[in-house]
Amino acid sequence: MNDQLEKAAKDVPTMSVVVITPDGYETISAVLRHVHAQSVREQLEIVVVAPAADALPLHVPTLSGFHAVRVVPFEAVASSTAAARATGVHAARAPIVAFVEDHCLPQQGWAAALIAAHGEPWAVVGPAIGNANPCNAVSWANLLIEYSPWLDPAAAGRVEHLPGHNSSYKRAILLDYGPALETMLETESILHWDLRAKGFDLLLEPAAVALHENFTTIAASTRLRFHGGRMFAAARARGWSLARRLAYAAAAPLIPLVRLRRILAQVRRRRSPALPARTFPALALLLACDAAGEMAGYLLGAGAEARRGGEFEFHDDRRATGVARQEGHP
């Protein structure tokens, strides 16, 4: 009987890593190389959500040595990344599920640190975030807007929310959302605030570090920031009265000032590297675009932006000024 229990335990991976791709292997090859370099890869199940079951060449070296590698077909990856992640959660077999984007590169020790932290009753554990293309001012502006609360180096501790699309969860807690899981994964800050309201705790684990590749041009970044602001506001305002929506929309022009002050305070508290000179003009412009998106989201909901998620999730512009992504450079 004990032998059977031990065998059953070995058959279950410790953590499932969910990665989504709108096409095939090349889009996610860099992130898979970085996950393959983890010291505990034999404990990891890789769950790739792709349009077709034959999207990955399973013979490549970066897919060897894991507990398991599975491809889960989901045709609408490009149009609904939240639904794709929810599909990955349902397909995962481990008690811990980690999301990682194709443009967010886990560093050495990432998986081990997340697994160790989940030995405690944290509902969500997230990594510290660094810049994978740090030589570009627009890249820094985008990183600060999205990830300034969790910049590497960071301090460990309980937090209100964690990096969206790049944090890890106890799978059972996600499954408790039932059919609402897809909606909650659209904007993960909303999910994290809901978990906090339910009494769950979230941990920022600085021993787990991931480098995020960011948009590097103003043209692409303005579209991204408007999209992100509108999607956030639409998700946040779901179920609100018209009067409350109007009040938040009227206050939207103040958002860039409030967020800029907060971001500057967060940067000063950390031993961050010197930023390119044009970072702050770019930051001010992109915060204004984000606020315009929020105003539209409060007034009009997500609209057509809801179908554009994949356009910003998978975008070559991030790689214009980046770290080496070739084989042998994890």
Secondary structure, 3 states (H helix, E strand, C coil): CHHHHHHHHHCCCCEEEEEECCCCHHHHHHHHHHHHCCCCHHHEEEEEEECCCCCCCCCCHHHCCCCEEEEEECCCCCCCHHHHHHHHHHHCCCCEEEECCCCEEECCCHHHHHHHHCCCCCCEEEEEEEECCCCCHHHHHHHHHHHHHHECCCCCEEECCCCCCCCEEEHHHHHCCHHHHHHHCCCHHHHHHHHHHCCCCEEEEEEEEEEECCCCCHHHHHHHHHHHHHHHHHHHCCCCCHHHHHHHHHHHHHHHHHHHHHHHHHHHHCCCCCCCCCHHHHHHHHHHHHHHHHHHHHHHCCHHHHHCHHHHHCCHHHHCCCCCCCCCCC
